[in-house]
Amino acid sequence: MTSSLFLLSIILFFSFHHILSTNPDLIQQTCKTTKHFDLCESSLKSDSSSPKADTIGLALIMVKLGMANATATTAYLSSQMQTAKNDTAVMKECADKYAFAREALERSVQDLSDEFYDYAYMHVMAAADYPVSCRITFKRYGGVAYPHELAVREDGLKQICDVVLGIIDSLAF
């Protein structure tokens, strides 16, 4: 009986060790499929839920990061409306576009959970396009400078979406 218990303990130890040691490999393998390896790896390693996540879970972590970016950018634009005198219309329109980006990412969460990768891909692509639409809005309003802070946020959301798209591509095969 004691040897059986000992053998069971050894098997459990190596099983848990294998589970714990393979996830960093999963993060690295997953991030290699993306355009922004460093962003992917640092984001996933900094999230406390990633050690237990499978590839879909890693994609969801990145989607939530994108949602946080879009929400923060909407709040930033709303705060800029308080100080902008003549630029409130363009700020409002851009805030709406970032809100739409967040909604598109929210829809991708359900698509990923249901393993509808083509729909998830479409929603993430839309989320990446909304900030570009914001930039175009600034050009359309003429004379309104595109804030550097907004350009940084736009680039951040685009890179996050690129990472998610790379992960979705790896799931589709």
C-alpha positions as CSV (number, residue, x, y, z in Angstrom):
1,M,0.0,0.0,0.0
2,T,2.8,2.4,0.9
3,S,4.6,1.8,-2.4
4,S,1.4,2.4,-4.3
5,L,0.9,5.7,-2.5
6,F,4.6,6.6,-3.2
7,L,4.2,5.7,-6.9
8,L,1.0,7.8,-7.1
9,S,2.8,10.7,-5.4
10,I,5.6,10.5,-8.0
11,I,3.2,10.4,-10.9
12,L,1.2,13.4,-9.5
13,F,4.4,15.3,-8.9
14,F,5.6,14.8,-12.5
15,S,2.2,15.5,-13.9
16,F,1.9,18.8,-12.1
17,H,5.5,19.7,-12.9
18,H,4.8,19.0,-16.6
19,I,1.7,21.2,-16.6
20,L,3.5,24.0,-14.8
21,S,6.6,23.8,-17.0
22,T,4.7,23.6,-20.4
23,N,2.7,26.8,-20.1
24,P,5.7,29.1,-20.5
25,D,6.5,27.0,-23.6
26,L,2.9,27.5,-24.7
27,I,3.2,31.3,-24.3
28,Q,6.4,31.4,-26.2
29,Q,5.1,29.1,-29.0
30,T,1.9,31.2,-29.2
31,C,3.7,34.5,-29.3
32,K,6.0,33.3,-32.1
33,T,2.9,33.2,-34.3
34,T,2.3,36.9,-33.8
35,K,3.8,40.1,-35.3
36,H,4.7,41.5,-31.9
37,F,6.5,38.7,-30.0
38,D,7.8,41.0,-27.2
39,L,4.4,42.6,-26.5
40,C,2.7,39.3,-26.6
41,E,5.1,37.5,-24.3
42,S,5.4,40.4,-21.7
43,S,1.6,40.9,-21.7
44,L,0.8,37.2,-21.2
45,K,3.5,36.6,-18.6
46,S,2.3,39.5,-16.6
47,D,-1.2,38.2,-16.4
48,S,-1.9,36.0,-13.4
49,S,-4.4,33.8,-15.3
50,S,-2.0,32.8,-18.1
51,P,-0.3,29.9,-16.3
52,K,-3.6,28.0,-16.4
53,A,-4.7,29.2,-19.9
54,D,-4.8,27.2,-23.1
55,T,-4.3,29.0,-26.5
56,I,-7.8,30.3,-26.5
57,G,-7.4,31.5,-23.0
58,L,-4.2,33.4,-24.1
59,A,-6.1,35.0,-26.9
60,L,-8.8,36.1,-24.5
61,I,-6.2,37.6,-22.2
62,M,-5.0,39.7,-25.1
63,V,-8.5,40.6,-26.1
64,K,-9.2,41.9,-22.6
65,L,-6.0,43.9,-22.8
66,G,-7.3,45.5,-26.1
67,M,-10.7,46.2,-24.4
68,A,-8.9,48.0,-21.6
69,N,-6.9,50.0,-24.1
70,A,-10.1,51.0,-26.0
71,T,-11.9,51.9,-22.8
72,A,-9.0,54.0,-21.5
73,T,-8.7,55.8,-24.8
74,T,-12.5,56.5,-24.8
75,A,-12.0,58.0,-21.3
76,Y,-9.0,60.0,-22.5
77,L,-11.0,61.5,-25.4
78,S,-13.9,62.3,-23.1
79,S,-11.5,64.2,-20.8
80,Q,-10.1,66.0,-23.8
81,M,-13.6,67.2,-24.7
82,Q,-13.7,69.0,-21.3
83,T,-10.7,71.1,-22.3
84,A,-11.1,71.4,-26.1
85,K,-12.9,74.5,-27.2
86,N,-13.5,74.0,-30.9
87,D,-12.5,70.3,-31.2
88,T,-15.3,68.7,-29.2
89,A,-17.1,67.2,-32.3
90,V,-13.9,65.4,-33.5
91,M,-13.1,64.2,-29.9
92,K,-16.7,62.9,-29.5
93,E,-16.6,61.1,-32.9
94,C,-13.3,59.5,-32.0
95,A,-14.5,58.5,-28.5
96,D,-17.4,56.8,-30.2
97,K,-15.0,54.9,-32.6
98,Y,-13.0,53.6,-29.6
99,A,-16.2,52.6,-27.9
100,F,-17.1,50.6,-31.1
101,A,-13.6,49.0,-31.0
102,R,-14.3,47.9,-27.5
103,E,-17.7,46.4,-28.5
104,A,-16.1,44.6,-31.4
105,L,-13.5,43.1,-29.1
106,E,-16.4,42.1,-26.7
107,R,-18.1,40.2,-29.5
108,S,-14.8,38.4,-30.3
109,V,-14.8,37.0,-26.7
110,Q,-17.9,35.1,-27.3
111,D,-16.8,34.0,-30.8
112,L,-13.5,32.7,-29.4
113,S,-15.4,30.8,-26.6
114,D,-17.6,29.2,-29.2
115,E,-14.6,28.5,-31.4
116,F,-16.0,30.6,-34.2
117,Y,-12.5,31.8,-35.2
118,D,-13.6,33.4,-38.5
119,Y,-16.1,35.7,-36.7
120,A,-13.6,36.4,-33.9
121,Y,-11.0,37.4,-36.6
122,M,-13.5,39.7,-38.3
123,H,-14.4,41.4,-35.0
124,V,-10.7,41.9,-34.0
125,M,-10.0,43.3,-37.5
126,A,-12.9,45.8,-37.0
127,A,-11.5,46.8,-33.6
128,A,-8.1,47.5,-35.2
129,D,-9.8,49.6,-37.9
130,Y,-11.8,51.9,-35.7
131,P,-8.7,53.9,-34.5
132,V,-7.6,54.4,-38.1
133,S,-11.1,55.8,-38.7
134,C,-10.5,58.1,-35.8
135,R,-7.3,59.4,-37.4
136,I,-9.2,60.0,-40.7
137,T,-11.8,61.9,-38.7
138,F,-9.1,64.3,-37.5
139,K,-8.0,64.9,-41.1
140,R,-11.6,65.4,-42.2
141,Y,-12.1,68.2,-39.6
142,G,-9.1,70.0,-41.0
143,G,-6.9,72.2,-38.8
144,V,-7.4,69.9,-35.8
145,A,-4.0,68.4,-34.9
146,Y,-3.9,64.6,-34.2
147,P,-2.7,64.4,-30.6
148,H,0.5,62.5,-30.0
149,E,-1.0,60.7,-27.0
150,L,-3.8,59.5,-29.3
151,A,-1.3,58.2,-31.9
152,V,0.4,56.2,-29.2
153,R,-2.9,54.7,-28.0
154,E,-3.9,53.9,-31.6
155,D,-0.6,52.1,-32.2
156,G,-1.0,50.2,-29.0
157,L,-4.5,48.9,-29.9
158,K,-3.3,48.1,-33.4
159,Q,-0.4,46.0,-32.0
160,I,-2.6,44.2,-29.5
161,C,-5.1,43.4,-32.2
162,D,-2.2,42.1,-34.4
163,V,-1.2,39.8,-31.6
164,V,-4.8,38.5,-31.2
165,L,-5.1,37.9,-35.0
166,G,-1.8,35.9,-34.9
167,I,-3.1,33.8,-32.1
168,I,-6.5,33.2,-33.9
169,D,-4.6,32.2,-37.1
170,S,-2.7,29.6,-35.1
171,L,-6.0,28.3,-33.7
172,A,-7.6,27.9,-37.1
173,F,-5.2,25.2,-38.1
